[in-house]
Amino acid sequence: MREEAAAAAAGGTPDATDEQLRSQFATLDADGDGRLSVEEVQVALRKLGLPAGARFVQDLLSQYDRDGDRQIEFDEFRRYVQSKERRMRAVFEAIDVDGDGQLSVTEVHRAAAALGISVAPEDSQRMIELLDIDKDGCVDYAEFRQFVCLLPGAHVSRGQILSAWIDSASWAHAMEYRLGHVPPSQPLERFLAGGVAGAVSRTVVAPLERLRTIMMADRSATQLGPVLRRMWADGGLRGLFRGNMATVIKVFPSSAIQFAVYDACKDVMLAYSGPGVGDLSPQEKMAAGLAAGAVACTATYPLEALRTQVSVAQGGAGSSYLAIVRSTLAERGVRGLYQGYPASLANNSVAMSLGFASYEALCSAYARWRGAPPSSGEKGLMGGTAALLTMVATMPLENVSCSTNELIVTGAAADAFSQTLMLRCCGRRASAASWRGSLSSFAKVAPSIAATRLLYESIVELRGIGGVRRYRAEAAD
């Protein structure tokens, strides 16, 4: 270690030699058999305050274990460390501002502050103590590398490493920091992940979305075949996707807000749950989902009204986005953009509450059954199943929203809505046309939500969003 510190001070941190890597490998290989078992990896993770649950170990092994035997041989260890050497060295040198090859308490504190991570001086001291093997009050590159090589590849960046280091030092000292110890980019990345996942998935099912909208908003559209021919006649392939631009413009912020608000509510609730609480109750998750649905609906409802009108409209000069917005504002003012908002608010809030809670319940049950957390693809299936269950439970509210869509399309006055909504809803629920629209909803919702979940979880995993605390939450779940 001293040799590396001296070399670094003389002109940059050196790459690890084969001898140094063998020495580091030997400290992890407790039984000396030349292989790191899952149990040995878990022991090393616990010593450094890192998560040792099934998902974290699985993601770590996916970086090392090339032959799939769930063990890490030295050649596999060396290959992974060397592949990440340049990134690890760059992070170390960015923190080591004086270039002496040692990370001090002051340097660590400044590096965290530069990334916008709230760290007290005593937190920085705990971070140094966690990695300071030779107890000299500083962390050299070999000590730093020993920690970073136990992080999955998605977490080998300055923000992720510092976040994991802070979190691990806290857990190693029996302290559980949940807020204020993630880079500012993390909430933004989570927001964008939700938006991208929602927009892409809804584009995939756009023809089903337009079919559903027409059958539920237009009482004359009672048969599937004629509606499909109407869609195709309205511009061919483009007719199938009419209104999708408005859908994407609405879904991107809506999906992003839903995921961001839900996760933020969970973080806040966990922060006030006290030490030792690893997960929320089903009721708390439902409350977080309720808030997510309400905020997303309120923020994006005018876009939903626009999407409905564009989807039902036939092609022509008056069917463009701009023309419909101008017409709505001219005839009904800003209130026209919120026509039927209360019904949609109720539907979205309850649906998000049940959807998020049932999704997490399914993932937890699956993890208990399999003995390991579900993969991203399996989470997509869980999301689709949860969506179907939610649709069954919220179909009455969905039909209220159908009546709202009729009012949007026909331009009915707001007071007419308040007087006739319930009667109209009851009539629609009893009609065959309503259930044909409902069937199209089921056909659209499952693949859409499944794709959203799959994309969202894949982006989160690829970018390491949520840091190591995400693994702690999954282990607790």
N, C-alpha and C positions, 0 to 999 in steps of 0.2 A: 504494500500500500504506500509506504514511504517512497519507494522507487517511482511509482506512478505520479505521486504528488510532485516530486522533484522534476520529473520529465515534463509534467504539465507546466510548472513554473518556468521551465527553460524554453518552452515553445509549443504549447498546445497539449491537450490531453491525448495520450497515445491509445492506439487500438489495443485491445486485450490480447496478450500472447496466449499460446496454447497452454503453457504452464500455469498461467494465472487463471484461465478458465477451468483447468483441471482442479486447481485448488478450490475454486468457488464451487465446482460441482461436488467435490468431496465433502464440503460442509453441509450440503443438502442430502447426500447419500449416506444416511445414518447407518445402514447395515453393511455398507461397503461392497455391495454386489455389482456395482457398475451401472445400476439402473435406478431411476427415481420412480417409485411407486406412487399411486394416488395418495396413500397415507403419508408418505414422506413429503410430498408436495404440500399437503394440508398442514402438516406440522410446521413447515417453513412459512407458510402463509400466516398462520396464527401467531408465530413469533413476531412477525412484522405488522400485525394488526390488520392484515388484509382479509377479505372474505374467504372462507374455506368451504362454502356450500357447493352443491353439485353443479350449478350453472357456471360459477366462476371457474371451477376446476375444469369443467368441460371446455369452456372457451379458451382457457390457458393451454390445455392439452392439444386443442385444435391447431395451435401455433407451433407446437413442438413435435407432436407425435405423428411422424410421417408414415409409419408402418401400421398404425391402428391397433397396437397391442396395449394401449392405455398405460404405457411406461415410457420414460424418457431416457434414452441412451445418451452417452456423452456426445456422440456425433450429432445427434438431433439437438442437444442443448447448445453445442457450439455453433451450429448452423443458424439457429434462431437468434442467438445473442449477436453474432457477427452481422446478421442481416439488419439488426436494429442499432448497431454500434454508432453509426453516423448520427442518427436522430438522438440517441441518448447523450452522445458527446456534445451535440449542439445545445441541448437543453442545459446540461451541466455548465457549459461555458457561458451561456446566457445568464445564469444565476451567479456564476463566479466572476463578478464584475472587476475585482482587483487582479484576476488572473494568477493567483497563487496556488491553484490546484486544490483549494480547500473551501468548503461552503461553511460560512459562519452563520450565527443566529441573525445578525444584521442583514446579511445578503439574502437569506431565505425570507425574512420579513419583507424586505424591499421588493423581492421578486413576486411575492404573493400580492402585495399592494399594487404593483404595476399592472397586474392582471385584473384588478378590481375585486380580489378575494379578501374578505374581512378576516384578518388574523391578528390576534393580540401577541405582544412580545412573549408571554409565557407559552403560547401555542407554538411559536417558532422554536423556543427552547425544547419543548417536547419533541418536535420534529427532528431536531439534531440528535437528541438522546436516543431516539428510536433507531437510527441508522449508524450511530457512532460506535462501531464495534470495538475499537482500540481505546475508547474513552479519553480522547485528547481534546474534546470540546468542539471538534469540527468534523465534517463529512468529506472524505476524499472521493475520487471518482470510483474506485473499486467498491467502496461501501454504497455509493449511490447506485452503481450498476447492479449490485446484488438485489436491491429493492426493485428497480425498474424491470429486471429480467423476469420478475414474477408477475408482471402485468400483461394482460392480453395486448395484442398488437394495436388495437384501436385506441388504447390508452397511452401510447408512447408519443406524447406531445407535451409541450411545456405546461399548458393549462391542465391537462388531464393528470400529468405526473404530480404537479403541485397539489391539485385537488385530492388525489388519492393519498398523497403523503400526509396532508393535513388530517384527512379523515382517519387514516390508519393510526396516526399518533394519538388522536383523540380516543379511538376505540382501545388502543393498547393501554391507555390510562383510565379505562372504565368510564370514559366520557363520550356522550353521543351527540355530536353536533349534526343538526339536520338542515339548518338554514344558514346562509351567508358564507358558505365555504365552497361555492362552485363559481367558476368563471362566468362573467356576464354573458359570454357567448352561448352558454348552455341553454338558458331559457329561449333565446332566439332560435337556436338550432332545433330545439324541441318544437317550437312554434312552426318553423318552416317544414319540419318533418311531417307534422300533422296536416299542414296545408297541401303539400305535394302528394301525400298518400291519398287524401280525400279527392283531390282534383283528378288524378290519374285513374283512380278506381271508378269514379263517376263517369268519366269519359268512356271507359270500357263498356259500361251498361247504359250509355246515353239513349240508344233506341228504346230500350225497355222503360227508361224514365219518361220519354215522351209518350209512349204508349199508355203508361199508367196515368200521366197527367191528363191526356185527352179523355180517357175513359172515365176518370173520376171528376173531371171538371165540366165535360160536355154531356148533358143528359141524352142527346141524340145519338151519341157514340155507344151503342149497346152490343155490337158484335165485333169480335176480334178481327175477322177477315177484312171487312170494309175499312176499319181503322188503319190496318196495315197498308191497304191499297191507297188510302188517303195520304198516309205519310210518304209513301213512295212516289205518288203523283206530285207531291209538293217538292219536286227538285231531285228525285231519285235518291242516291246515297246521301246527299246533303239534307234531304228531307227527313231522313231517319235521325239526323243529328241536329235538326233545327232546335234552337234554344239551348244547345249544349254550352255555347260560349257564356250565356248568362248563368248557366248552372255552374260552370267552372269559376266564374267571377264570384258567385255566391258561396260555393262549396269550399274554395280555398281558404278564405278567412273563417268560415264557419267551422270547418274541420280543425283548422289550426287553433282557434279559440277554444273549442271543446277540449282538446287534449291539453292545451296549456293551462286552462282554468282548472280542469280536473286535477292535474298533477300539482298545481299550486295549492289548491285546497287541501289535498292530501298532505303536502309538506307542512302547511300551517297547522293542520290538525295533529299531525305527528309531533310537531315541535312543542305543542302544549299538552301532549299526552303523558309526559313525565318519563323518567328513565326506565329502560327495560321494555318499553312498548314497541314491538317491531312492526305491527300492522294495525290497520283500522278495523272496526267492526263493520258488518254489512250495512248497518244503518248509517254509519258515517260515510261509507262509500256512496250510498244512495244520495245522501245530502250533497256530497261533492259533485255527483253527476247531475243533480237537480240544478245546482248553481251553474255548472258548465253549459247545460242546455239552455237555461234562461239567458245567460249572457250572450251566447252565440246567436240565439234567435233574435234578441233585441238588436244586436249589432248588424245583422244581415237580413232582416225581414224585408226591407224594400227590394232587395235583390231577388228574394223568393217570389214576391209579387210580380216583378218584371219577368222572371223566368216562366212563370205560369202563363202569362199573357202571350209571350213569344212562342211558347210550345204549342198553344192552341191555335194561334193565328195562322192563316194561310199566307203563302208568299205574296208579296206585293209591296207597294210603296209605304203602306201604313203598318207593316209588320216588322219594321226594323226596330232595334233597341231604342234608338234615339227618338223615333217617331212615337213609340208607345209611351216613353217617359214624358215627352212633351204633351201628348194627349191626356195622360193621367193628371199631370200637374195643371193643365188648362181646365179640365172638367171638375177635378175634385181637390186640387191643391196638394199640399204635402200629406194631408190626412189620407189621401187616396193611396199613397205608398204603404200605409199601415192598415189598409182595409183588412179586417179579419185577424188582426194581430193577437187579440186575447186567446182565440182558439188555437192558433199556431203556437203561442207561448206555452199553453197548457200541454199540448201534444209533445212538443220538443223537450220540455223540461222533464215530464214524466218518462218519456222514451229514453232520454239520456240517463236518467236516474236508474231505471231498470236495466238499461243496456250495459252501462259500465259495471254495475254491481253483479249482474248475472255473468258477464264475461270473466270477471275476476274470480267469482265463485267456481265457474267451470274450470278455469286454469288451476285453481287450488285443488279441486277434486281430482283433476287429471294428474297433477304432480304427486298427490298422495297415492294414487293408483299405480303410477309408473315408477315412483320413487325418484323422479327427476323432473325438473321444470320442463314445460313444453317448448319445443323449438319455435322459430318464427313461423314456419309453415303450419305447425299444429296450433299456434295461437290464431292464425288466420281462420282455421276451422272452428276454433272456439268462438271467434268473433261472429262468424256466420250463424252458428247455432244460437248464440245469445241474441242475435238480431231477429231470428225467427221467433224465439220465445217472446221477445219484447213486442213484436208485431201482433202476436196473438193477444197479448195482454192489453195492448193499447189500441186495438182496432176501433172501439167506439170513438176515441179521441181522433183517430185517423179519419173517420167518417165526418166528424165535425169539421176537420180541416178541409175535407172534400167540399162540404157546403160552402166553406169560406172561399174556396177556389172558384166556385160558381159565381159568387158575388163579385170576385175580382174580375172575372171574365165578362160578366154582364154589366158591371158598373153599377150595381145596386147601391143605394144610399146606405150610410152607416146605421141610420135608425131602423131601416128595414131589416138589417142584419140582426139587431137586438130583438126585434119583434118576432121574426120568423125562423131564426136559426135552429132552435130545438125541434120545431115541427118538421122542418126540412130535413134535418139530420135523421130523425126517426123514420121519415118516409124513405130516405135513401138507404138506410140500413135494411129495410124490408124489401128493397127492390133487387131484382137480379142484376141490374146494371152495376149497382154498388159492389156486389160481390165479384163481378167480373173485373172491376177495377182493383178490388182487393187482391184477387189472384195475381194480377200483374205486379202488384206491390210486393207480394211474397217472392215472385220470380226475380224481381229486381234487387230486393233488399239483401238477400243472403249472399249472392256473389259480390255485391258492392261492398258490404261491410267486411266480408272475408278478405277481399282484395285490399281494402283500406288497412285492416289490421296487419295483414302480411307485409305490405309496403312500409307501414309505420314501424313495426318491430324490426324489419330488416334495416331500415335507415338508422334507427336507434342503435342497433347492434354494430353496424358498419362504422358509425361515427363515435361510438362509445358514449352516447348521450346519457346523462344521469350519473356518470362516473361509477365508482365502486359502490356507492350507496344503493344503486339499483339492485346490485347483487345481494346486498344485505336484506333489502325489502323482500326479494324473491325467496331468500332462505327462510326468513321469518314467516312468510306466507305458507 
